[in-house]
Amino acid sequence: MFSIFTTIFSIKISFVLLLFFKMSLHILFFREHNRLARLIDEFQPSLSNEQVFQRARMLVVALHWGWKWKAVVGWRIDLGF
């Protein structure tokens, strides 16, 4: 009986840690988006707010997929597969 409670407790702890990690990543992407939007607005003031938002979003998504690509496929390429 004790082992069941220990297992449930450890699953809850790992879920909370995973949730905290995912929230941290979302906050980082949100801040990076705002930083890029400020830079785009500074260098191209003729763009509308929606265009600035979409360009910053496109850059953040490209950055995110670049990280995923390197994490999933990059090590296989390094090993020569």
GIJO-V464551 format. One record per pair of residues at least 24 apart in sequence whose C-alpha atoms are under 10 Angstrom apart, sorted by sequence separation. I is the first residue (numbers start at 1). GAP is how many residues later the second one is. D is the distance in Angstrom with one decimal. If there is no record, write none. Layout:
BEGIN
{{I GAP D} {I GAP D}}
END
This chain:
BEGIN
{{32 24 8.7} {33 24 6.3} {36 24 8.3} {32 25 9.5} {33 25 9.2} {33 26 8.0} {34 26 9.9} {30 27 9.4} {32 27 9.5} {33 27 6.2} {29 28 9.5} {32 28 7.2} {33 28 9.4} {30 30 8.8} {29 31 6.9} {29 32 8.9} {29 34 9.5} {29 35 8.4}}
END
